[in-house]
Amino acid sequence: MSSRLGILGGMFDPVHHGHVAAARFAVESLDLDLLKMVPCHIPNHREQRQLSAQHRLKMLDLALRSKSKLAVDDCEIRRGGVSYAVDTVAEMRASGNWDQIVFVMGADALNGLPQWHKSIALLQTCHLFVLGRQNQYVAASVALEIGLEQRRVAKPEQLFEAQAGRIFIAEDFDVELSSTQVREVLTKGGEVAPLLDAQVYEYISRNALYGCNAEIR
């Protein structure tokens, strides 16, 4: 069987249970050998980071400790400048370690794909695994621009029948949690056990991040 790598990018500011659930879901759905969670250095289309790269990397290390097939990769931080998915995939491809690469994203990100830097070039170097939910839709203009009808496959394993360029939308991933919501709970005080790894919360609390007033119960 060919080697399969998944890439899940984000600010991870902070990393939370939703991120890890998404990563695990992709690993299991695609039978990946490894999924790398890649923290963004400077976002192109998203809100700016709250915390430094050092803090975000440390929290990822804590959250993924002892998690099989999940790893942190700091390539975008080391590269510096604005982080582009196409550059990250190209770097992973150039390593020669992976036969198949799948970029994992949310349905909202897919709808913004035409605005991504070299989005068509991205589709020429990897597949897309989209974490959709029921009743979410891809805008007709986006579907047309990225050729969704021709690229979309009905089953995850069908991605690997081609080298790159295919898209699978998983409509049964139903975890809805954002880092913005988590930061609000941390600031206002509330139960964070359903949201954060205990070691991540301990790190946040110890370093007084996000104006933390929450508690583990």
Residue, then its C-alpha position, 0 to 999 in steps of 0.5 A: m500500500s502506498s504511504r498516505l499523509g494528511i495535513l491539517g493546518g490552522m492557528f490552533d490558538p488554542v488547540h482544542h478537542g475539536h481539532v483533535a477529533a477532526a484529525r482522528f476522523a481523517v486518519e480513520s476515514l482515510d487509513l492515513d499513516l500519519l497526519k501532521m497538524v501544522p500551525c500557521h505563522i501568518p494567516n492569509h485570510r483568517e484572523q491574526r493569532q492571539l499567541s506566539a508560535q512558541h505557545r501554540l506549538k507547546m500546546l499542540d505538543l501537549a495535546l498530541r502527546s501519546k496520540s498515535k498517527l498524529a504529529v506536530d510540524d512547524c514548517e510554516i513557522r520555520r518558513g516565516g512570512v504568510s503561510y500558504a497551503v500550496d507551499t506546505v504541501a509542496e514541501m511535504r511532497a519534496s521530502g519524498n516520504w509520501d505517495q499520497i497527500v491529503f489536505v484536510m479542511g472545513a466546509d467553510a474553507l472549501n467555500g473560500l478556496p478560490q481566494w487561496h494562493k494558487s488554489i488550482a496548483l494546490l489541487q494539482t499536488c494533493h487531494l482534499f478531505v472536507l469536513g462537512r456537516q449535513n445541510q452545509y453546501v458548497a456555493a455554486s460559483v465555488a463548485l464551478e470554479i474548482g471543478l467540484e463535479q469532476r473532482r468529487v468522489a463518493k467514498p474516501e478510498q476513491l481519493f487514492e485512485a488518482q495521484a492528486g486533485r480529488i475531493f471527498i466531502a464527509e457529511d457525517f463529521d458533526v463536531e462544531l467547536s472553534s478556538t474563538q469559543v474556547r477563548e471566550v470560555l477561558t476569559k469569562g470563566g467556565e468549564v473547559a474539560p469538554l473543550l481542552d486537554a487537561q495538560v493544555y489547560e494547565y499550560i494556559s493557566r500556568n502562563a496566564l494566557y487568554g486572561c484565563n479564568a476557567e476551571i477544570r471540573 
